Amino acid sequence: IDADLISRQVVEVGKPAHKEIVAAFGSGVLLPSGALNREALGNIIFNDSSKRRTLNKCTHPHIRRQMLYLLITSFLRGCQFVVMDLPLLYETGSFLPFLHKVIVVECTHEQEVHRLMLRNNLTEEQAMSRINAQMPLSEKVQRADIVIDNTGNTEETRSQTVAIVRSLRSSWRHVLIRLGLLLAMSPLVLSLYWAVS
């Protein structure tokens, strides 16, 4: 479940979060098509923490709702585990109580800046303002259950990831969670059954 992808989906034209953003920031953050001008909005919110909080109030409830829906459907489909890509996990804290393991991908500060510049076509200053708006990576690493070292080549990172997935697949935790939920829900199911009978 990719929080960044969902954050783009919930702000599409016509969606409630889009309307809330326009109400909060005005039409100056829109492209001629009506879609959000992500660059203009980014320049506003990454340089003003109060504006960033305003944007988060517009988007985070919608993002959490969609993520919860995807989690529940994954659970009902019988998925053994779900990987959630949550760049602001520690900053928002909203999903922390529900996670079994937190994996943080670590690289050097220079790599982080360079990769963000390449991925998002940003200047160094823009990349730095986005990085500085988040909790330092070193602090996330300290809080993590598992750390993937992404300072090397792709194969080294892939090897670490495969080992983690192998470890998660060997776990029976998903069975225990399902049994626990079944036991917790059984009185409700029985009472509904007796009420209908």
N, C-alpha and C positions, 0 to 999 in steps of 0.2 A: 504494500500500500504506500504510494508515493505522495507525501504531503504537498510537495511542490506542484505536482501535476494537478492534484485536487484543488490547490489554491488558485490555479489558472482556470480550472473549470467553473468554480463557484463565482467567479467574477465576469463570466461571459455576459454579453449584452442581454438584458431582460431578466437576469437572475437577481434575486433579492440583494445579495451582497453588492452587486454592481450598482444597484439603485442607492444603497446606503453609502457607498463610496462617493458617488456623484453628489448626494445630499451633503456629505461632510466636507468634500474638497472642491466641489464646483466642476463646471464643464471644462475647465482648463486642464484636467487630467485625462481628457478624452481625445482620441484620434478622430478625424473627420467621419470615419465609419461608425463612431459611437463606442467602439471598443476602448478599453483602458489603454492609455499611453503609459506603459510600464516604466519607461525611462523617466518620464516627467514625474510620475508618482514616486519612483525610487529616489530621485533627486530630492524630493520633499521629505520623505519619511526617514531616509538614512542620515539626514543631517539635523533632525528634530525629533527627539524621543517622545514628546507629547503627541506629535502628528503620527508617529509610528504606533503609539498606543491607540489612537483613534482608528487607524486602519485596522489594527488587530481586533478591535471591538466590532468592526464591520464584517471581518472575514472569518475569524477563528470559530465562532459558533457554527457557521455553515460548513467549515472544513471538518470540525470535530464530528458533526452530525453525519457527514458523508463517510468519514473514516469508520465511525461506529457501525454504520450500515454495512460497509465492506467487511468489517471484522465479524459481524454476526452472520452474514451470508457465507463467509469462509468457514466459520464454525459449523454452520448447518450443513455445509457441503462435506464436512468431515476432514477438513485440512488438519494435519498434525500440528503445524505451527504457521504463523504468519510473520513475514518480515515487514516491518514498518520503517520507511525512510522518513525520519522526523528531524529536520535540521534544527528546529527550535524546541526539542524535547525538554531540555532542562530549563529553558527560559520560560516556557508556559507551564510545565509541570503537569498538565492535564492528563496525560496518559501514563505517567510514571507508576501510579499504583497498580496498573493493570498489566505491567510488563514483567515477564519472567527473567529475561536477560536483556541488558543494554549493551549493544556493540557500538563502539566508536571507531571510526576510521581516522588514523593519525598520519599526518605528514608534517614536513617542516613548514614554518611560517612562510618562507619564500615560495615553497611549492603551492601552498594554499592561495597566496596572492596571485601567482602566475596562472594557476589553473582556473581561478575565478575570472581573471582577465580574459583568458582564452575562451572559456565556456560562454561567458555572457557579453563578450566584446566590450569590455570596460577599460577605462583608464586605470592606472595604478591608484590614483586618488579615489575613484569610485569604488574600486575593489576594497580598498582599505576602510572606507566608510561603512561598507556592508559587513566586513569582518568585525570591525570595532563595535558594531551594533549588537553583536552576539556575545555570548559567554566565551571566554578564551578557550581554544581547543585544548590547551594543557589542563584546564579545570575539568572539561568534559572527560578527558582521558582518566583523570584521577577518580571520577565517579563511576566509570564504566565497569561492567562485569567482564567484558572481553574487549581487547583492543586489536585492531588490524593495523599492522604497520604498512602504510602505503607510500613509503619513501623510496622503495625499490622499483623494480620493473613490474609489468602487468602479471607475468607468470608467478612471481613471488606473492603478489596480492591474491591472485586466484587460488594458489595453493593453500594459503591461510583460510580463505573463505570456504573452500571445499572441506577442509578439516572441521570448521565450525558447523557447517551444514550436516556433516556426518555425525558429529556429536549430538546435535539437536534431534536428528532422526532416530538416534538410539534411545532417546528419552521416552518414558511412558507417561509423562506429565499430562499430556492431552487426554489420556484415558481417565486419569484421576479427576481432572476438571470436569469431564463429561459425567462421570459417576456422581460427583458432588452436586452438580446442577440437577441431575435426574432425581437424586434424593431430596434436594431442597424443593423441587417443584412437585414431588409426588403428593404432598397433602393438598395442594391446589388442584391437581388433576383429579384426585379422588373426590374432593368436595364438589367439583363441577360434575363429575360422573354421578354422584349421589343426588345432586340437585336436579339433574335431568331425568333420572330414573323414577 
